Amino acid sequence: MPVVTIIGNTSWGNALGALLSEKDTTVRLWARSGAEAEELNQCKHGYASTSDIRDALDGADLVIWAVPSQTLRENARQASQHLTGSMIFMSAVKGLEVDSGKRMSEVLAEEIAPPLRGRVCVLSGPNLAREISRGLPAASMIAAEDEAVAEVARHLMESPRFLLSTSRDVVGVELGGSLKNIIALGAGMIDGLALGDNAKGAFMAWGWTEAVSLGVALGASADTFCGLAGLGDLIATCAGNLSRNHYVGYELASGRALAEISASMTNVAEGVATTRAARRLSQEHGLNLPIIELIHGILFEGLSPSRALVDFSAPAASHR
C-alpha cells in the first residue's frame, strides 16, 4: 500500500489528508507538537498524525509540504535528513519566499540533498480547501521537470473527485498559483467597497495581464496561465469568501488594519508576502506593473483602498 506523508497541520494539509485517505493509501500527517497530533488523532480523520518527523517519513512514497510559504525552508530542513531517493517531494504551497523571491520548488531543492532534487514536483490549481474537505470535486495540476515524476505523483493522488493533469512548466504552474493571490486581495477590496462585478472583472483582467508578463520574464510559458494553475485558480480565488486572500482584501476595504486582520486569522493569506516579493522581482526585471504596485501601496505604504481602487486611470492607461 502506498504511503503519503503530509507535512503541515494546515487547512490545506488536512484537506489533502482527508482526500488521500479515501484511496487505498496510508496517510500520515506531521504536526508541530504532540498536542496537535493527539488532537488530530482524536478526531479520527481517517489518517494518522504524529509529531515525530522520523516516524512521519518512514517508508513514504510521496512527501507533500502544505505549510505557509515563509516556513517551508525551515520545515524542509527538519525533514531533510530523513528523505531518501525512493520518495517524491511535492510542494503544495502557493507563495514566494519574501526575502529571496524564490519559488517554493527552488526553496525545497536548496534544502534537500542534491541527488534528490530531480524528484521535486509542485501541485497547484483551483483548490479551495474547505470545498475539498466537504467532498466537492476539484481539479489540479502537477508539474515537474521530469515528466515521469509528475506521473507517479498523479497516480498516487488522483481520485474521481480530484482530477489531475501534468506539466513540465514548473515555473508557470508555481507562479500562477502564487501571483493570483495578489489579484485576489484586490478583488476582495473591490467587493468590500461594493464597486461591482464589472469593476472586479476589469481589475482581474488587468492584474492577470501583469501576472503573465512577470511569469514570462521569469521563464514561464504564457499558455500555462490560461489553464488550471492560472485562470482556473484565479477565478476560484477571486470569486468569494472562501479565499483567505479575498477575505483580507475585503476586510482592508472596511477599514481594518492589515496587522489586525492577520492576527485574527488561523491561516496565512499568502498574497501579502507574495506582493512584496513580486514587486521586487518586477523592479529587477524592469517591468511596469501598476496593479502590483497598487496592491503593494495599500498593504505596505498606507494607501487607502477606497481612494486607490475607485480610480482605475493608471491601470487602464497602462493596459490599453
N, C-alpha and C positions, 0 to 999 in steps of 0.2 A: 504494500500500500504506500503511495507517495506521501512524503512528509513536507508540509509547508510551514515555515516559521514566519510569523509576522512580528516585526519589531515596532512597538508603539501602541500604547493603550489610548488611542485617539478615536474619535467617532469614525474616521475612515478605516483605521486599523480594525476596529470591532465589526464594522460593516463587511469588510473583506473576510474576516474570520467567520462570520455567520454565513456568508455566501459560500465559502470554500468548504465549510463543514457539511454542506448538503451533498457534496461529492464523495466518492469513495477515497477519502483523503484524511490523513491525520493532520490536524491543525493545532499548532501551538502559538500562543501569543506571549511575547515578553513584555512584562510590566516593570516599572522602575522600582517598585518596592514590594515586599512580601504582603503588605496590607492590601495594595492594589490587586495583586494576583489572587489573594484569598477572596476578595470581594467579587472579582470576576468569576471565580470558580463556583461561588455560592449561587450565582445567577444561572448556572447551567446553560451556557450559550450553545453547547454542542462542540466546544473546543476547550482545550486546557490552557491555563495561564500559569506562568512561573516568573519569578524574579531572578532566577539563576540563568545567566546568559549561556553558559555551557550546556545546561540541560535543554534550553530552548532550541539550540542549534544542532544538537546531537542527531546525526543521520538525516539532516534536512536536504531535500532536493531543490527547494526554492526558498530563498530568503527575501522577504518583502519589507522594505523600510516604509512605514506610514507614520512619519514623525514630522513635527514642524521643520521647515527648511533650515532654520538657524541652529537647530540641534542635530542635524543629520551628521555633520562631521564628527561630533563627539560620540554619537551612537554608533557610527561605523567603526570608530577606534575601539570602542568597548567590545565589539563583535569580532574584530579583525583576526585575533589570534586563534579563533575557533572556526574559521572558514576554511573550506577545502575545495579542491579542484573538481569535485563531483557536484558542487552546488551551482545554481544560477542565482544571480544577485539582481534584485529589482528595486528601483526607486519608484514609489507611488506618490512622490512628493511634488507638489506644483509650486515651485518658487525658485528664486535666485538667491545665492548667498550674498548678503548685503555688503560685506566688506570687499569681496573679490569679484562679484558679479558673475560667478561661475554657476553653471547649471548643476543640477543635483547628481547627474551621472558623472560629471567631472569631479565633484567633491568625493563621491563614493570611490571612484577609481584611484584617487590620491591616497585614500586611507586603507586600501586593501593591498595585498601582495601583488607585485607586478604580473606574475604568471596568471592571476585570476581576472585581470581587467577585461579580457576579451569575453567574459561571461556576464557582463553587466548589461541590463536592459532597463527600459522605462515603461511605465503604464500611464496613459492619460486619455481623457475623453470626458463626455458629459456624465459625470458620476457623482451626483448629489448623494452623500452618504445616507441621509435619512430616508430617501426613496428606496435605496438598495436594501437598507435594514428592514423596510416594510414589505419586501418581497416583490417590488415593482421591477419591470425589465429595464435593462440598460445595455449599452454597447460601449466598447472602448478600443484603444489601440495599444499594441505592444511594439516598441521599436528597439532594435539592437543593430550594431554594426555587422554582427554575424547573424544572418537570417536563420540559421539552424537554432541558435539560442532563443530567438524570438518564438520560433515554432514550438520548441519544448515548453517554454513558459505558457504559451497559448493553450497547449494541450492540458497542462496542469491546472489552468484557471477557468477555462471556458465551460459554460453550462447553458441550458436552454434559456435562462433569463439573464445571462451575461455573455453577450456575443462579442467576440474579439477578432480583430484583424491585425496584420503585422506590417511593419515598415522598417526600412533601413535608415530613414531620416530621423535619427535620434535628436539632432538639433531642433528640427522643426516641431517634432512631437512635444519635446520639453518646453520650448518657447511658447507654443500655442497654449499649453496648459498654464503657463506662468503669466504671460502678458495679458491674457483675458481677464485676470483678476484686477488689473488696473482699470480696465474698461468697466468692470462690474462695480467698482467703487463709484465711478461717475454715474452709472446707470441708477445706482441706489440714491445718489444725491438728486438726480432728476425726478425720480419717483417721490422722494421726500419733499421736494419743492412743488410737486403736482404740476410739472411742466408738460406732461402728456406723453403719449407714445410716439407721436411724430418727432418730438424733440429727442426722445430717447433713441429712436431709430436712426436719426441723423448722427447723434453722438456716437453710437455704436459703429456706424459705417466709417466715420472719420477716424475713430480710435483704432478700428481694426486695420485700416489702411496703414496707420503708423506701425502697428504691431508687425505687419507683413514686411514693411520696409526695414525695421530693425532686425527681424528674423533673417531676411535675405542677406543683410550686411554681415550677420554673424555666421552665415554658412548654411542656412536652412533653404529648403525648396519652397517656393511660394505656393505650390499646389497643396502642400500639407496643411496650410492654413484654411483650406476650403473643406477639409474633412472632419472626421470625428474629433480629433485633437485640436481642431481650430474652431471653425464656425459652430460645430455641434456643441462644444464646451462653452463657447461664448454665449450662445442663445440660452442654454440651461442656466448659466450663472447670472445672467442679466435679467432673467425673466421675473424673479420674485423673491420672496423672503426666506427661501431655504438656503440661499447662499450667504455665507458669513461676510464676504466682501460687499455684497449688495446691502446687507444689514448695516455694516459700518458706514457706508455712504449715506444711507437713509438717516441714520442717527446723527451724522455730521450735519446734514441739512436741517435737522431740528434744533441745532444749536449746541449739542453736546460736544465736549472736548474729546479729541482722539484718545488721550490718556485715560479718561474716564470710561469711554466705551470699551477700550481694550482690557481694562482692569475688570470689567463686569462680565467678560466672556470666558467660557471654559475652554474654547478652542481658538486657534490663531487665524486671523484674516491675513492670508499670505500676500495679498496685494499691497499691503502697506510697505513692507520691506522690499518687495519687488519693484515698487515705484521708484524707490531711491536707487536701486541697482540699475534699473532700466534707463533712468535719466542719465546716470553716469556713463553707461555704455553708449547711449545715443550721442552724448557730447564727444566721447572718444572717437566715434566714427563720423563726426561732422554732420549729423542728421538734425534737421529742423522738425521736431515732433511736438507741436503745440498742445495736443491733448495730454501727453505725458507730462509736459511742463505744467499744464493747468492743474492736474491732479497732484503733482508734486508741490505746487504752490499752496494748495488747500491743505494738504497733510502736514507740511513742514515749514511753511513760510507765513502762516497766518492769514492767507487769502480766504475771504468769506465765500462759502459755496453759493449763497444766494446772489452775490454780485458776479461771481465768476461764470456760473452756468447759464444765467439769463442772457448773457452777451456771448453769442456764438460767432461774432465777427472774425476773431482771429483764426479759429479753426476753419471756418468756412472759406476765408480768403486763402489759407494755406492749401486747402484741398480742392480748389477749383481747377 
